[in-house]
Amino acid sequence: MPIIRFEGQEYDCSEDETLLDSLASHGVMLPSACKAGACQTCLTRALKGKPSAASQQGIRDTLAAQGYFLACLCKPSGDMEIGLASVSPRYSARLVGKELLNESIIRLRLERPASFSYRAGQFVNLTREGDALTRSYSLASIPSDDCLELHVKRVPDGKMSNWLFDEVVVGDELSFFGPSGDCFYISDSGDQPLMLAGAGTGLAPLYGILRDALEQGHRGPIHLFHASLATPGLYLMDELRALATRYEQFHYTPCVLHGDAPEGGVQGNIVDIPAMTLGSLAGYRVFLCGDPPIVNGLRQKSFLAGASMQAIYSDPFVFTPA
Ligand SMILES: Cc1cc2nc3c(=O)[nH]c(=O)nc-3n(C[C@H](O)[C@H](O)[C@H](O)COP(=O)(O)OP(=O)(O)OC[C@H]3O[C@@H](n4cnc5c(N)ncnc54)[C@H](O)[C@@H]3O)c2cc1C
């Protein structure tokens, strides 16, 4: 059985278990969130021994070359000595705003720490003091905003989301680290058409990316498709319509699966709507965020409609199944 050395202690680790789970069974809780290799919260460094190839897929090659790996994907085949990655500084920020956007989504506004810089569309990892519970939330704000903005959906029995809904109040300090993610706007081709799509709080990073592109003077058409099961689940409709009025290159399409769509919207499956509405997506830069099956479906349909895989940026909100 491989032996894992961490902070001066040795732990045995079954080859059938991930290093994250093995250490947890010994009471050693490494920071983690999605446990599926998406959020990279459990980025760890091998000081001795070799991490599995699977645990280094999806991280930058420069990090892999330095021995970094994802503990949630690593089933060790030999002894290792590991250390925590210190690539993301931690921040503490005061909550200055909390409001309902619809019955199951809240908007949180955090004072932006002076040293924190980010790209619109990236995400941060919120950590609850006390038990170190950590979850990823996308930034809906843009760097020129005074505050950091998060949109949080209440998940039934969800530990973090219910805590944020029911217990956290304005004035509390929240701790987070990051930013992470590469789903953001780059202003290198201002005439390229953009397609942004997602459901629920998938709008959070898309709202940031959209405002960032407009602020940076993007000239090409920008199409945003935001979906919900039914009209009451949509949010920020007034803000998005106001942007569509102000910027002629921006087009907003609210989408609902059931019932009548709101004015200017479409009823149907969000996975099909962008390609059906726009026809060919050849030459588009595509941003897809939110629920993983929807993001995967949209990625496939966008590719089939002509978008190049390299031009599709996505942020699936992966979560750990119960
Ligand atoms: C990169 C990234 C960005 C994210 N950005 C956002 C964001 O901007 N806004 C936001 O609200 N969330 C976002 N998430 C999801 C978020 O990190 C949490 O997973 C979510 O808030 C649930 O956490 P919880 O502690 O409340 O639920 P948990 O205690 O982790 O889960 C409770 C139960 O609900 C299930 N569950 C968890 N999430 C979901 C879900 N989405 N749908 C159905 N069942 C679920 C679990 O399997 C479990 O059974 C993001 C995730 C990632 C990876």
The ligand as a Gaussian input file, in Angstrom:
#p B3LYP/6-31G(d) Opt

LIG

0 1
 C      -16.164000      26.408000     -11.847000
 C      -17.486000      26.419000     -11.074000
 C      -18.218000      27.598000     -10.998000
 C      -19.431000      27.617000     -10.293000
 N      -20.142000      28.775000     -10.259000
 C      -21.334000      28.818000      -9.618000
 C      -22.122000      30.023000      -9.581000
 O      -21.733000      31.068000     -10.111000
 N      -23.317000      29.969000      -8.937000
 C      -23.789000      28.840000      -8.320000
 O      -24.890000      28.865000      -7.745000
 N      -23.048000      27.688000      -8.335000
 C      -21.839000      27.653000      -8.945000
 N      -21.100000      26.503000      -8.938000
 C      -21.602000      25.343000      -8.153000
 C      -21.160000      25.507000      -6.670000
 O      -19.738000      25.401000      -6.592000
 C      -21.740000      24.435000      -5.744000
 O      -21.538000      23.175000      -6.294000
 C      -23.227000      24.636000      -5.484000
 O      -23.460000      25.913000      -4.895000
 C      -23.750000      23.544000      -4.502000
 O      -22.986000      23.597000      -3.325000
 P      -23.662000      23.202000      -1.936000
 O      -22.577000      23.098000      -0.892000
 O      -24.795000      24.126000      -1.627000
 O      -24.263000      21.775000      -2.223000
 P      -23.645000      20.354000      -1.760000
 O      -23.729000      20.266000      -0.274000
 O      -22.302000      20.214000      -2.399000
 O      -24.622000      19.336000      -2.461000
 C      -25.893000      18.975000      -1.887000
 C      -26.575000      17.960000      -2.774000
 O      -26.997000      18.587000      -3.997000
 C      -26.350000      18.000000      -5.126000
 N      -26.000000      19.133000      -5.980000
 C      -24.983000      20.010000      -5.814000
 N      -25.011000      20.955000      -6.766000
 C      -26.078000      20.670000      -7.553000
 C      -26.624000      21.251000      -8.713000
 N      -26.096000      22.351000      -9.268000
 N      -27.712000      20.663000      -9.253000
 C      -28.266000      19.567000      -8.718000
 N      -27.795000      18.955000      -7.605000
 C      -26.715000      19.496000      -7.038000
 C      -25.142000      17.250000      -4.572000
 O      -24.818000      16.141000      -5.375000
 C      -25.648000      16.810000      -3.211000
 O      -26.450000      15.682000      -3.331000
 C      -19.895000      26.452000      -9.640000
 C      -19.133000      25.283000      -9.701000
 C      -17.943000      25.254000     -10.413000
 C      -17.147000      23.964000     -10.472000

